[in-house]
Amino acid sequence: MFAPHLALQLEELIADHVITKTVISLRPLKTEYQLSEFGQTLSPVINAMATWGTYYNQVAQQDVGYCNLQ
C-alpha cells in the first residue's frame, strides 16, 4: 500500500474511533496502533472475513470455478 494512502486510512480509523495510536519513541519514530474498545466490536466481522479468506484460498488452489461455490 502506498504510504500516504496508508496514513490517510489510519487517520480515518482514528477519527472514527476504531483504532488508537500511541507514539512509543520519537527517534527513531515508533508508532503503535491498536483496536479501540469500539474497534474490538468488529472482531466477529474480522474473524468471519478471515474464515472466508481461508476458504477462498482453498478453493483457488483447487482451481474450482467460482460459479460452483455454495
C-alpha positions, 0 to 999 in steps of 0.5 A: 500500500502506498504510504500516504494512502496508508496514513490517510486510512489510519487517520480515518480509523482514528477519527472514527474511533476504531483504532488508537495510536500511541507514539512509543519513541520519537527517534527513531519514530515508533508508532503503535496502533491498536483496536479501540474498545469500539474497534474490538466490536468488529472482531466477529466481522474480522474473524468471519472475513478471515474464515472466508479468506481461508476458504477462498484460498482453498478453493483457488488452489483447487482451481474450482470455478467460482460459479460452483461455490455454495 
